[in-house]
């Protein structure tokens, strides 16, 4: 091969790579729905964050970003705590997400919500996994995360207790998990969206933005019960991996059970997880007790937009309560006034306008 031919080959490969990257990005998981768009915004913003500026990351299911107003915690204490949750986030991918975060952020603490520990929540589905993996930038860690999800899928559905009690899902298309274009290449027929071409971002540090956050639904309060279900070996292994990750990396892990209306059928597994973690010596807070509801000031008639999720009024109450707990127990440096954190001040200003306008618009309806 001559030098000229070599240059042509390199140029061709570069162009091909750019085309493939564009195709994969455009023909990815649809973001026309609020939840999918919100996840993509938060993850895009994460990748744009200045390195080593976070104190803490929060992981878990959809409850997490609904309850946490990062700009408010910043305004109160100068702490930088960011939510990287997704709807029904696979708890078995927690350590993979922590690896992703710690590539660019030297967080001192990870808050991991355990609402995903129930066997029904652990059930691996393509959309639950894709909310995470399709939001990640291409890297070796992304490939490892996909492989881990595929292996968990096989493990989960090979269990006798799953086969007997649940419908077996169709075989996962492994190739399409790695190359989303294989699944979504026909989307052009259904229509593409602005967010497919222009990277959507969240400029309020991960705030949950959809309009339902400004809706109040009178929800029946949790009937707190003490029943405890013993976790099976799979559930224990998921929690053990997170505990061991913290021990091996020196990262502090705080487990929580996010506050909301919790049905009696859900509580035994949550209680079982809390008991198991306590026996392991892990730090854990169950916010779904009568005592914690009272301390937070949670009003089930005004502070939720449905049974499982807080609205922005509830988020203010929880953020003020939990931010104080974090400051009292982890003593994050107050970074207010530092030039390199100016965008957190800007995020707070946007958040206040967002909050006031949201409730003003809601009152008109």
Secondary structure by P-SEA (a helix, b strand, c coil): ccaaaaaaaaaaaaaaaaaaaaaaaaaccccccaaaaaaaaaaaaaaacccccccccccccccccccccaaaaaaaccbbbbbbccccccccaaaaaaaaaaccccccbbbbbccccccccccccaaaaaaccccccccaaaaaaaaaaaaaaaaaaacaaaaaccccccccaaaaaaccccccccccccccccccccccccccccccccccccccccccccccccbbbbbcaaaaaaaaaaaaaaaaacbbbbbbbccccccccccaaaaaaaaaaaaabbbbbccccaaaaaaacccccccccccccccaaaaaaaaaaaaaaaaaccccccccccccaaaaaaaaaaaaaaaaaaaaaaaac
